[in-house]
Amino acid sequence: MDPTNFANAVASARSGRSLAAGSESRRIVDVSAIPGADELPACLVVLLENVVRRAQTDEQAVLAASRIIDASRKGSAGEEIEFMPARVLFQDFTGVPVFVDFAAMRDAMVERGGDPRVVNPRIPCTLVIDHSVTADVAGRASALDDNLAIEADRNRERFSFLKWASRSFDNVRIVPPGRGICHQLNIERFCEVVSTDALWRGEGELACFDTVVGTDSHTPTANGIGVLGWGVGGIEAEAAALGQPISMRVPEVVGLRLTGRLGDSVSAMDLALTVAERLRAEGVVGCLVEAFGPGVSTLTVTQRACVSNMTPEYGATSTLFPVDENVLDYLRLTGREASDIEFVEAYARAQGVFGSREDRRYARVIELDLASVELSLAGPSRPHNRVTPSGLKERFETSSAAHGHSDMGECWSVTCEDGSGHELGHGTLAIAAITSCTTATDPAMMVAAGLAARHAHEAGLEPKPWVKRILAPGSRAASLILERAGLLDDLRAIGFYTCGFGCMSCIGNSGDILSCLKPLATDVELTSVLSGNRNFDGRISPDVAQNFLAQPALVVAYSLVGTMDVDLSSDPVGISSDGSAVYLRDIMPTSAEVQAVLDKVLTPDVYERGMLGLMDGEQSWRSIESSESATFAWDESSTYVRRPPYFEIARAQRSVGVEGARALALFGDFVTTDHISPAGAISPDSPCARYLLERGVSRGEFNTYGSRRGNHECMARGTFANVKLDNRLAGRPGPVTRNLLSGEVESVFDAAESYGEAGVPLVIVAGRMYGSGSSRDWAAKGPLLLGVRAVIAESFERIHRSNLVQMGILPLEFAKGSGAAALGLDGTEVYDIEPVDLAAGLPARPRTTVTATRADGTRVTFDCVVRVDTALEGAFLRNGGILPYVLEELS
């Protein structure tokens, strides 16, 4: 590559040109003529356009562009670039603490003598209130209205704060509760595919690729519509919103070549679970995945979105599908302006990324024949642990045996709410949820569920009275499609009543299981089945031991059986009204049957109706009062929203080290952010419960950890509070640890308080993929508040490692092939970490030495890789975290 020609091509692209399409004419930065751009995967073309457009100088643009081209040609991760997304997407669990931080930054700015309104989002931010609704009421006609009322009353403080945020900050729009989930609304309404550079200071509008980062790890759902985006921690999203670029290394890009066509009755969820299994096995952690090949055109945009949604479950950053005719059709279906659609096509063609191409350069290519995909579930606790209906019984019983339940024939007598008596055993299904995130974006799967319910109802099958059934469509449009098809009545006939438009069971907002099963929760392996994307231990319900993911129609089927200890490839779903056996094949609709319904009901007006009043909200939302002041009036008595202490904790430092630390916990592999910072129910005997009770909050008003993320006092007490936590230092499961100062086993929070009073810093020692799962900023904020200074793990999940750095916690990796077990560490040692020199940004040495001293005085000394990957991350850590760094930049 000739350097002069390359530099000239980059400079030419930066000068911009005019692109006309239909009635629109806008300036663009056309990177198609930059040498090497024609070989790039589409996702790297998007990054190339981004760095060329956003660079401060031509020299910086040339350097960043060359790094992208070089990384692609080498087929590996490259050097550092700075990425500036077009917009930020928030859900309310993660969005509330972001705006709490913004409010605290405004206070800090006032204390410095500055203008608080300098702290303000500079790019568009959309927050969708979709995680607050809980299925407190289910299985009856009033469920939707009842849960909306409970949600508004329970979350009034939070909602008032969010109203203040929407009025006080520019570039912020908030979707009120009861309208849908952020991912589905994102592709139905907010994704533009081609956007406008909000930071452009030149003349006229500058068009650019629509890119998004979101505070939910399933933000890659947008990849299905051709929009590059991924999940980030709330802290990183805050910085992006404030105009700070995201520092990242050029990712390795893996091609996913799709051939063939999905078989009859095989859904996008079955494909998504197959991709999750395959790509987890292939090892794509931290990579960008890009789908191409002849099979891509056979998938609808919403089927693609379902696959992209599952990206975090195999550890990738994104799974991008191309902008093609299917995308244009979806934009028309969902009511985008014709002129905008014409410009999307023209822009994608101009940049060389329209449609699927076989000649792009990938680091490696993974082939998948869509015809090989079969009916699937995943579980009992990992989204990538795929199993077929025929293998489910063995999978369930093997897992039960691992939990100490060897006698699958045990039975317990229960009397259900309807007065009927039953003998129930291990595998009893407690929750069956057609929930939002993964599947409700796809009308075909929702219609298939309705048709399965119709067939079951026509056969005279009755719902099992011990199963809590939850129906949570992802948007009003999804519900209208079912209503227009006449399928809502069929779903209701077998107990599925719409009980909310929100994340619900997938985030752990399932509400209580039915009272008849409560006494069994300790002794019986209760199960759940849901059409979501996450089934980690303790996530769906603290009373449920095994959780399985499946397409909505399978959720319907298993709800009729009432157990997951079953083989539906041979066992019947139930007995019909005429006494004959009804099998899965009898109720599962064919693809042709589903398509016939879609042909009748799937029209643009259903989406137009679904979006009516999107930003207005229900009366309960409109009645909430809030101020319009520049700074927020903190209420010291609030248990929902409190000013956090991060700026007081932060201390600028040139080096980061730890002396005399104790281990707060010793973990094995795959500790998730659900383990570190649960979002679900607050246990009545937890430190958080104690805190709330002391402040006059009754148990019935505890709400969830997720809803209280605006209160750092609750979240510090909720850190490592998952009932399924396996901290080897404690010697038993649960949210506990061994206080090495007293020798007692106590709650993690109480032990951390004891260490803090004694002035003892803390570390976490863990195995592989520490912090996998949801992009949850509190999984880094909470440990910071507990006094954790470093995490030493065998490997980290991408987002969580970044979040640790952004909160001022040092992430260290054991050398390859090493780990706590190999070194003989049991967590009782005293840890000293050699200071890491960050004066130049990047660590002066890529490794640092850790010394672990045992009680008998013997020492174990080992080297760790310092996982501070970019100079900007070093600057964050040197300043005590990203928030004080950004405040310093704004001052």
Residue pairs with C-beta under 8 A, 6 or more apart in sequence:
1 35
1 36
1 66
1 69
2 35
5 35
6 34
6 35
6 62
6 65
6 66
7 58
7 62
9 33
9 34
9 35
10 34
10 52
10 58
10 61
10 62
10 65
11 58
11 61
11 62
12 33
13 29
13 30
13 31
13 33
13 34
13 52
14 29
14 52
14 53
14 55
14 58
14 61
16 27
16 28
16 29
16 30
16 202
16 206
17 27
17 28
17 30
18 25
18 26
18 27
18 28
19 25
19 26
19 27
19 28
19 30
19 207
19 343
19 346
19 347
19 350
20 346
21 339
21 342
21 343
21 345
21 346
21 347
22 338
22 339
22 342
22 343
23 339
24 339
24 340
24 342
24 343
26 196
26 204
26 205
26 206
26 207
26 343
27 202
27 204
27 205
27 206
27 207
28 206
28 207
28 208
28 347
28 350
28 351
29 49
29 52
29 53
29 206
29 208
30 350
30 351
31 37
31 45
31 48
31 49
31 52
31 65
31 351
32 38
32 350
32 351
32 352
34 48
34 52
34 65
34 69
35 69
36 69
36 72
36 73
37 45
37 48
37 69
37 352
38 352
39 72
39 73
39 359
39 360
39 361
40 48
40 68
40 69
40 72
40 360
40 361
41 72
41 253
41 255
41 288
41 290
41 360
41 361
41 362
42 290
42 320
42 322
42 353
42 360
43 228
43 253
43 288
43 290
43 318
43 320
44 68
44 71
44 72
44 250
44 253
44 288
45 351
45 352
45 353
46 209
46 211
46 228
46 353
47 68
47 81
47 83
47 228
47 250
48 65
48 68
48 69
49 208
49 209
49 351
50 83
50 84
50 208
50 209
50 211
51 61
51 64
51 65
51 68
51 81
51 82
51 83
52 61
52 64
52 65
53 197
53 206
53 208
54 82
54 84
54 199
54 245
55 61
55 64
64 81
64 82
67 78
67 79
67 80
67 81
67 250
68 78
68 81
68 250
70 78
70 79
71 77
71 78
71 79
71 250
71 251
71 252
72 78
72 250
72 253
72 361
73 361
75 252
75 361
75 362
75 363
75 364
76 252
76 363
77 249
77 250
77 251
77 252
77 286
78 249
78 250
79 249
79 250
80 247
80 248
80 249
80 869
80 870
80 871
80 872
81 247
81 248
81 249
81 250
82 245
82 246
82 247
82 248
82 872
83 211
83 245
83 246
83 248
84 123
84 199
84 240
84 243
84 245
84 246
85 123
85 211
85 212
85 213
85 229
85 240
85 246
86 123
86 124
86 195
86 196
86 197
86 198
86 208
86 209
86 210
86 211
86 212
87 123
87 124
87 125
87 126
87 190
87 195
87 198
87 210
87 211
87 212
88 121
88 123
88 124
88 125
88 126
88 212
88 213
88 214
88 215
88 237
88 240
88 241
89 125
89 126
89 127
89 128
89 182
89 186
89 190
89 212
89 213
89 214
89 215
89 216
89 219
89 229
90 98
90 125
90 126
90 127
90 128
90 182
90 214
90 215
90 216
90 234
90 237
91 127
91 128
91 129
91 130
91 131
91 181
91 182
91 214
91 215
91 216
91 503
92 127
92 128
92 129
92 130
92 131
92 132
92 158
92 162
93 131
93 132
93 507
93 679
93 706
93 707
93 709
94 215
94 216
94 234
94 237
94 709
94 775
94 776
94 777
95 127
95 162
95 215
95 234
96 158
96 161
96 162
96 641
96 709
96 710
97 234
97 644
97 709
97 710
97 715
97 777
97 778
97 781
98 215
98 234
98 237
98 238
98 241
98 777
99 127
99 161
99 162
99 165
99 169
100 161
100 641
100 642
100 643
100 644
100 710
101 234
101 235
101 238
101 644
101 646
101 883
102 119
102 121
102 165
102 169
102 238
103 165
103 631
103 632
103 643
104 643
104 644
104 646
104 647
105 119
105 647
105 883
105 886
105 887
105 890
106 116
106 117
106 119
106 630
106 631
106 632
107 116
107 631
107 632
107 643
108 647
108 887
109 115
109 116
109 118
109 119
109 887
109 890
109 891
110 116
110 631
112 891
114 890
114 891
116 630
116 631
117 630
118 890
119 242
119 887
119 890
120 169
120 170
120 171
120 242
121 169
121 170
121 171
121 172
121 241
121 242
122 171
122 198
122 199
122 241
122 242
122 243
123 171
123 198
123 199
123 240
123 241
123 243
124 171
124 173
124 198
125 169
125 171
125 172
125 173
125 241
126 172
126 173
126 174
126 175
126 182
126 186
126 190
127 162
127 165
127 166
127 172
127 173
127 174
127 175
128 174
128 175
128 179
128 180
128 181
128 182
128 185
128 186
129 159
129 162
129 174
129 175
129 176
129 177
130 175
130 177
130 179
130 180
130 181
130 182
130 436
130 501
130 502
130 503
131 502
131 503
131 507
131 509
131 679
131 706
131 707
132 151
132 154
132 155
132 158
132 177
132 502
132 706
132 707
133 147
133 148
133 151
133 177
133 178
133 472
133 500
133 501
133 502
133 503
133 504
133 509
134 147
134 150
134 151
134 500
134 504
134 509
134 510
134 511
134 704
135 143
135 147
135 433
135 468
135 470
135 472
135 499
135 500
135 504
135 505
135 509
135 510
135 511
136 146
136 147
136 150
136 511
136 512
137 143
137 146
137 147
137 150
137 499
137 511
138 468
138 469
138 470
138 497
138 499
138 511
139 468
139 469
139 495
139 496
139 497
139 499
140 497
141 492
141 497
143 497
143 498
143 499
143 500
144 497
144 498
144 499
144 500
147 499
147 500
148 177
148 178
148 500
148 618
148 620
149 620
151 177
151 178
151 500
152 159
152 177
152 618
152 620
152 621
152 624
153 620
154 701
154 703
154 707
155 177
155 640
155 703
155 707
156 624
157 635
157 638
157 639
157 640
157 641
158 640
158 641
158 707
158 710
159 177
159 621
159 624
160 624
160 625
160 626
161 626
161 632
161 640
161 641
161 710
162 174
163 174
163 624
163 625
163 626
164 626
164 627
164 628
164 629
164 632
165 172
165 174
166 172
166 173
166 174
167 626
167 627
167 628
168 628
168 629
168 630
168 632
171 198
171 241
173 615
174 615
175 182
175 185
175 614
175 615
176 615
176 616
176 617
176 618
176 621
177 502
177 617
177 618
177 621
178 500
178 501
178 502
178 617
178 618
178 621
179 185
179 475
179 476
179 501
179 614
179 617
180 188
180 436
180 473
180 474
180 475
180 476
180 477
180 478
180 501
180 502
181 436
181 437
181 440
181 474
181 475
181 501
181 502
181 503
182 214
182 216
183 216
183 218
183 219
183 221
183 222
183 305
183 309
183 436
183 437
183 441
183 474
184 221
184 436
184 440
184 441
184 474
184 475
184 478
185 474
185 475
185 614
186 212
186 214
186 219
186 221
186 222
187 221
187 222
187 224
187 225
187 227
187 301
187 302
187 305
187 330
187 334
187 441
188 334
188 475
188 477
188 607
188 610
188 611
189 334
189 611
189 614
191 210
191 212
191 222
191 225
191 227
192 210
192 227
192 340
192 344
193 210
193 225
193 226
193 227
193 323
193 327
193 331
193 344
193 348
194 207
194 208
194 209
194 210
194 340
194 343
194 344
194 347
194 348
195 207
195 208
195 209
195 210
195 211
196 205
196 206
196 207
196 208
197 205
197 206
197 207
197 208
199 243
200 206
207 343
207 347
209 227
209 228
209 351
210 227
211 227
211 228
211 229
212 219
212 222
212 227
212 228
212 229
213 219
213 229
213 230
213 231
213 232
213 236
213 237
213 240
213 246
214 229
214 230
214 231
214 232
214 237
214 775
215 231
215 232
215 233
215 234
215 237
215 775
215 777
216 231
216 774
216 775
217 231
217 312
217 773
217 774
217 775
217 799
218 231
218 309
218 311
218 312
218 437
218 438
218 533
219 229
219 230
219 231
219 232
219 775
220 229
220 230
220 231
220 308
220 309
220 311
220 312
220 317
220 318
220 319
221 305
221 308
221 309
221 437
221 441
222 228
222 229
222 305
222 308
223 229
223 304
223 305
223 308
223 311
223 318
223 319
223 320
223 321
224 301
224 302
224 303
224 304
224 305
224 306
224 307
224 308
224 309
224 321
224 441
225 301
225 304
225 305
225 321
225 327
225 330
226 320
226 321
226 322
226 323
226 324
226 327
226 348
228 318
228 320
229 318
230 311
230 317
230 318
231 312
231 774
231 775
231 799
232 240
232 246
232 775
232 799
232 802
233 775
233 776
233 777
233 780
233 799
233 800
233 802
233 803
233 806
234 775
234 777
234 778
235 777
235 780
235 781
235 803
235 806
235 807
235 881
235 882
235 883
236 246
236 802
236 803
236 806
236 882
238 882
238 883
238 886
239 246
239 806
239 882
239 886
240 246
242 886
242 890
244 886
244 889
247 870
247 871
247 872
247 873
248 870
249 869
249 870
251 286
251 287
251 288
251 317
252 286
252 287
252 288
252 363
253 287
253 288
253 289
253 290
253 362
253 363
254 279
254 282
254 284
254 287
254 288
254 289
254 290
254 316
254 362
254 363
254 364
254 365
254 366
255 289
255 290
255 291
255 292
255 360
255 362
255 364
255 365
255 366
256 275
256 279
256 289
256 290
256 291
256 292
256 293
256 319
256 365
256 366
256 368
257 291
257 292
257 293
257 295
257 365
257 366
257 367
257 368
258 291
258 292
258 293
258 294
258 295
258 296
258 299
258 368
258 370
259 293
259 294
259 295
259 367
259 368
259 369
259 370
260 295
260 298
260 369
260 370
260 371
260 372
261 295
261 298
261 370
261 371
262 270
262 271
262 298
262 299
262 370
262 371
262 373
262 591
263 371
263 373
263 374
264 590
264 591
264 592
265 375
265 448
265 588
265 589
265 590
265 591
266 373
266 374
266 375
266 591
267 439
267 442
267 444
267 445
267 448
267 551
267 553
268 299
268 302
268 303
268 304
268 306
268 307
268 439
268 442
268 444
268 445
268 551
269 306
269 376
269 438
269 439
269 442
269 445
269 531
269 549
269 550
269 551
269 552
270 373
270 374
270 375
270 376
270 551
271 299
271 303
271 306
271 307
271 370
271 373
272 306
272 307
272 309
272 310
272 438
272 533
273 310
273 376
273 377
273 378
273 383
273 384
273 386
273 549
274 368
274 372
274 373
274 374
274 376
274 386
275 307
275 310
275 314
275 319
275 368
276 310
276 313
276 314
276 378
276 383
276 384
276 386
277 378
277 384
277 385
277 386
278 314
278 366
278 368
279 289
279 314
279 315
279 316
279 366
280 313
280 314
280 315
280 384
281 384
282 366
284 314
284 315
284 316
285 314
285 315
285 316
285 769
285 795
285 797
285 798
286 315
286 316
286 317
286 798
287 316
287 317
287 363
288 316
288 317
288 318
288 320
289 311
289 316
289 318
289 319
289 320
290 319
290 320
290 360
290 362
291 304
291 307
291 319
291 320
291 321
291 322
291 356
292 322
292 356
292 357
292 358
292 360
293 356
293 358
294 356
295 368
295 369
295 370
296 304
296 321
296 322
296 324
296 356
297 324
297 325
297 326
297 356
298 370
299 307
299 321
299 326
299 370
300 326
300 330
300 442
300 444
301 321
301 326
301 327
301 329
301 330
302 330
302 441
302 442
302 443
302 444
303 442
303 444
304 321
304 326
305 441
305 442
306 438
306 439
306 441
306 442
306 445
307 319
307 321
308 318
308 319
308 320
308 321
309 437
309 438
309 441
309 533
310 319
310 383
310 438
310 533
311 317
311 318
311 319
312 533
312 773
312 774
312 775
313 383
313 384
313 533
313 534
314 384
315 769
315 772
315 797
315 798
317 798
322 353
322 354
322 355
322 356
323 344
323 345
323 348
323 353
323 354
323 355
324 354
324 355
324 356
325 355
327 344
328 341
328 344
328 345
331 340
331 341
331 344
332 338
332 341
332 604
333 602
333 603
333 604
333 607
334 604
334 607
335 604
335 607
335 608
335 611
345 354
348 354
374 388
375 388
375 389
375 554
376 386
376 387
376 388
376 550
377 386
377 387
377 388
377 389
377 392
377 529
377 548
377 549
377 550
377 554
378 384
378 385
378 386
378 387
378 535
378 548
378 549
378 550
379 385
379 387
379 395
379 535
379 546
379 547
379 548
379 549
380 395
380 396
380 399
380 527
380 535
380 545
380 546
380 547
380 548
381 535
381 536
381 537
381 546
381 547
382 535
382 536
382 670
383 533
383 534
383 535
383 549
385 395
387 395
388 569
389 554
389 567
389 568
389 569
389 584
390 567
390 568
390 569
390 570
392 548
392 564
392 566
392 567
392 568
393 565
393 566
393 567
396 427
396 525
396 527
396 546
396 564
396 565
397 408
397 565
399 525
399 546
400 406
400 408
400 426
400 427
400 525
400 545
400 546
403 525
403 545
405 426
405 525
408 425
408 426
408 427
408 565
409 425
410 425
410 426
410 524
411 423
411 424
411 425
412 423
412 424
412 425
412 520
412 523
412 524
413 421
413 422
413 423
414 421
414 422
414 424
414 466
414 516
414 517
414 519
414 520
415 421
415 422
415 516
416 422
416 465
416 466
416 514
416 516
417 465
417 514
417 515
417 516
418 465
420 465
422 465
422 466
424 466
424 517
424 520
424 524
424 563
425 524
425 563
425 565
426 524
426 525
426 565
427 525
427 527
427 563
427 564
427 565
427 566
428 466
428 517
428 520
428 524
428 525
428 526
428 527
428 562
428 563
429 464
429 466
429 467
429 526
429 527
429 528
429 529
429 558
429 559
429 561
429 562
429 563
429 564
430 466
430 467
430 468
430 513
430 514
430 517
430 526
430 527
430 528
430 541
430 543
430 544
431 467
431 468
431 470
431 505
431 510
431 513
431 528
431 529
431 530
431 540
431 541
431 544
432 467
432 468
432 469
432 470
432 528
432 529
432 530
432 555
432 556
432 558
432 559
433 469
433 470
433 471
433 472
433 504
433 505
433 506
433 510
433 528
433 529
433 530
433 531
433 532
433 540
433 555
434 440
434 446
434 449
434 470
434 471
434 472
434 496
434 530
434 531
434 552
434 555
434 556
435 470
435 472
435 503
435 504
435 505
435 506
435 530
435 531
435 532
436 472
436 473
436 474
436 501
436 502
436 503
436 504
436 506
436 532
437 474
437 503
437 506
437 532
437 533
438 506
438 531
438 532
438 533
438 549
439 445
439 446
439 531
439 532
439 551
439 552
440 446
440 472
440 473
440 474
440 475
440 478
440 531
441 474
441 478
443 478
443 481
443 598
443 602
444 594
444 595
444 598
445 531
445 551
445 552
445 553
446 473
446 478
446 481
446 482
446 552
447 481
447 482
447 485
447 487
447 589
447 594
447 597
447 598
447 601
448 551
448 552
448 553
448 588
448 589
448 594
449 487
449 491
449 531
449 551
449 552
449 553
449 555
449 556
450 482
450 485
450 487
450 488
450 490
450 491
451 487
451 490
451 553
451 589
451 593
451 594
451 597
452 552
452 553
452 556
452 557
452 587
452 588
452 589
453 487
453 490
453 491
453 493
453 494
453 496
453 556
454 487
454 490
455 586
455 587
455 588
455 589
456 494
456 556
456 557
456 560
456 573
456 574
456 582
456 587
457 490
457 493
457 494
459 574
459 576
459 577
459 582
459 586
459 587
460 576
460 577
460 578
461 494
461 560
461 573
461 574
461 575
461 576
461 582
461 587
462 494
462 560
462 574
463 469
463 494
463 495
463 559
463 560
464 559
464 560
464 561
464 562
465 514
465 516
466 514
466 516
466 517
466 562
467 495
467 514
467 559
467 562
468 510
468 511
468 513
468 514
469 494
469 495
469 496
469 497
469 559
470 496
470 499
470 504
470 505
470 510
470 530
471 491
471 496
471 497
471 498
471 499
472 498
472 499
472 500
472 501
472 502
472 503
472 504
472 505
473 479
473 482
473 498
473 501
474 501
475 501
475 610
476 501
476 609
476 610
476 611
477 606
477 607
477 609
477 610
477 611
478 610
479 488
479 498
479 501
479 610
480 606
480 609
480 610
481 601
481 602
481 606
482 488
482 491
484 600
484 601
484 606
485 597
485 600
485 601
487 597
488 498
491 497
491 556
494 556
494 559
494 560
495 559
496 556
496 559
502 509
503 509
504 510
505 528
505 530
505 532
505 540
506 530
506 532
506 533
506 534
506 540
507 534
507 539
507 679
507 680
507 706
508 539
508 540
508 541
508 674
508 678
508 679
508 680
508 681
508 704
508 706
509 680
509 704
509 706
510 528
510 540
510 541
512 518
512 543
513 521
513 526
513 541
513 543
513 544
517 524
517 526
517 543
518 543
520 526
521 543
521 544
525 545
525 546
526 543
526 544
526 545
526 546
527 544
527 545
527 546
527 547
527 548
527 563
527 564
527 565
528 535
528 540
528 541
528 544
528 546
528 547
528 548
529 547
529 548
529 549
529 550
529 554
529 555
529 558
529 559
529 564
530 540
530 547
530 548
530 549
530 550
530 555
531 549
531 550
531 551
531 552
531 554
531 555
532 549
533 549
534 674
534 773
534 774
535 547
535 548
535 549
536 547
536 672
536 674
536 675
536 773
537 674
537 675
537 722
537 724
538 674
538 675
538 678
538 680
538 722
538 723
538 724
539 547
539 674
539 678
539 679
539 680
540 547
541 680
541 681
542 680
542 681
542 683
542 723
546 564
548 558
548 564
550 558
553 587
553 588
553 589
556 587
557 568
557 573
557 584
557 587
557 588
558 564
558 566
558 568
560 573
560 574
561 568
561 571
561 573
561 574
568 583
568 584
569 584
572 581
572 582
572 583
573 582
573 583
573 584
573 586
573 587
574 581
574 582
575 581
575 582
576 582
616 622
627 633
634 641
634 642
634 643
635 641
636 642
637 695
638 711
639 692
639 695
639 697
639 708
639 711
639 714
640 707
640 708
640 710
640 711
641 710
641 711
642 710
642 711
642 712
642 713
644 712
644 781
645 712
645 785
646 781
646 784
646 807
646 881
646 883
646 884
647 883
647 884
647 887
649 784
649 785
649 808
649 880
650 808
650 879
650 880
650 881
650 883
650 884
651 880
652 878
652 879
652 880
652 884
653 838
653 878
653 880
654 837
654 838
654 839
654 878
655 835
655 836
655 837
655 838
655 839
656 789
656 810
656 835
656 836
656 838
656 877
656 878
657 833
657 834
657 835
657 836
657 848
658 761
658 763
658 789
658 790
658 810
658 831
658 832
658 833
659 761
659 832
659 833
660 760
660 761
660 830
660 832
661 760
661 761
661 762
661 763
661 789
661 790
661 830
661 831
661 832
661 833
662 740
662 741
662 755
662 760
662 761
662 762
662 763
662 830
662 831
663 729
663 740
663 762
663 763
663 764
663 765
663 827
663 828
663 829
663 831
664 720
664 737
664 748
664 751
664 752
664 755
664 762
664 763
664 764
664 783
664 786
664 787
664 788
665 720
665 727
665 729
665 730
665 737
665 748
665 764
665 765
665 766
665 827
666 727
666 728
666 729
666 765
666 766
666 820
666 825
666 826
666 827
667 726
667 727
667 728
667 764
667 765
667 766
667 767
667 770
668 726
668 728
668 766
668 767
669 767
669 768
669 769
669 794
670 767
670 768
670 769
670 772
671 766
671 767
671 769
671 770
671 771
671 772
672 771
672 772
672 773
672 774
673 771
673 772
673 773
673 774
673 775
673 776
673 779
673 797
673 800
674 722
674 773
674 774
674 776
675 720
675 722
675 724
675 725
676 719
676 720
676 722
676 771
676 776
676 779
676 782
676 783
677 705
677 715
677 718
677 719
677 776
677 778
677 779
677 782
678 705
678 718
678 721
678 722
679 704
679 705
679 706
679 774
679 776
680 704
680 705
680 706
681 702
681 704
681 705
682 688
682 689
682 692
682 702
682 703
682 704
682 705
682 708
682 714
682 718
683 689
683 721
683 723
683 735
684 699
684 702
686 717
686 718
686 721
686 735
686 747
687 717
687 721
687 747
687 749
687 750
688 702
688 705
688 708
688 714
688 717
688 718
688 721
689 699
689 702
690 717
691 713
691 714
691 717
692 701
692 702
692 714
693 699
705 714
705 715
705 718
705 721
708 714
708 715
708 718
709 715
709 778
712 781
712 785
715 778
715 781
715 782
715 785
716 749
716 782
716 785
716 786
717 749
718 778
718 782
719 748
719 749
719 778
719 779
719 782
719 783
719 785
719 786
720 727
720 735
720 737
720 748
720 749
720 782
721 735
721 747
721 748
721 749
722 735
723 733
723 734
723 735
724 733
725 733
725 734
725 735
725 736
726 733
727 736
727 737
727 748
728 826
728 827
729 737
729 738
729 826
729 827
729 828
730 736
730 737
730 738
730 745
731 738
731 745
732 745
735 747
735 748
736 745
736 746
736 747
736 748
737 745
737 746
737 747
737 748
737 751
738 744
738 745
738 751
738 827
738 828
739 745
739 746
739 750
739 751
739 754
739 755
740 828
741 754
741 755
741 758
741 760
742 754
748 786
749 786
752 762
752 786
752 787
755 761
755 762
755 787
756 786
756 787
760 787
761 787
761 789
762 783
762 786
762 787
762 788
762 789
763 788
763 789
763 790
763 791
763 792
763 831
763 833
764 770
764 783
764 788
764 790
764 791
764 792
764 793
765 792
765 793
765 820
765 825
765 827
766 791
766 792
766 793
766 794
766 820
767 793
767 794
767 819
767 820
768 793
768 794
768 795
769 795
769 796
769 797
770 791
770 793
770 794
770 795
770 796
770 797
770 800
771 779
771 796
771 797
771 799
771 800
771 801
771 803
771 804
772 797
772 800
773 797
775 799
775 800
775 803
776 800
776 803
777 803
777 807
779 800
779 803
780 800
780 803
780 804
780 806
780 807
780 809
781 807
783 791
783 804
783 807
783 809
784 807
784 808
784 809
784 881
788 809
789 809
789 810
790 809
790 810
790 811
790 812
790 833
791 804
791 809
791 810
791 811
791 812
792 812
792 813
792 814
792 831
792 850
792 864
793 811
793 812
793 813
793 814
794 813
794 814
794 818
794 819
795 813
796 804
796 811
796 813
796 867
801 811
801 867
802 873
804 810
804 811
805 811
805 867
805 868
805 873
805 876
805 877
806 873
806 876
806 881
806 882
807 881
807 882
808 876
808 877
808 879
808 880
808 881
810 833
810 836
810 866
810 868
810 877
811 866
811 867
811 868
812 833
812 848
812 850
812 864
812 865
812 866
812 867
813 864
813 865
813 867
814 820
814 823
814 862
814 864
814 865
815 847
815 862
815 863
815 864
815 865
818 862
820 826
820 827
823 852
823 860
823 862
824 860
825 852
825 860
828 854
828 855
829 852
829 853
829 854
829 855
829 860
830 852
830 853
831 850
831 851
831 852
831 853
832 850
832 851
832 853
833 848
833 849
833 850
834 848
834 849
834 850
835 848
836 843
836 844
836 845
836 848
836 866
836 868
837 843
837 844
837 845
838 844
838 868
838 874
838 875
838 877
838 878
839 878
840 871
840 874
841 870
841 871
841 872
841 874
841 875
841 878
842 868
842 870
842 871
842 874
843 866
843 868
843 874
845 866
846 865
846 866
847 863
847 864
847 865
847 866
848 863
848 864
848 866
849 861
849 862
849 863
849 864
850 861
850 862
850 863
850 864
851 859
851 860
851 861
852 859
852 860
852 861
852 862
853 859
854 860
868 874
868 877
875 885
876 882
876 885
879 885
879 888
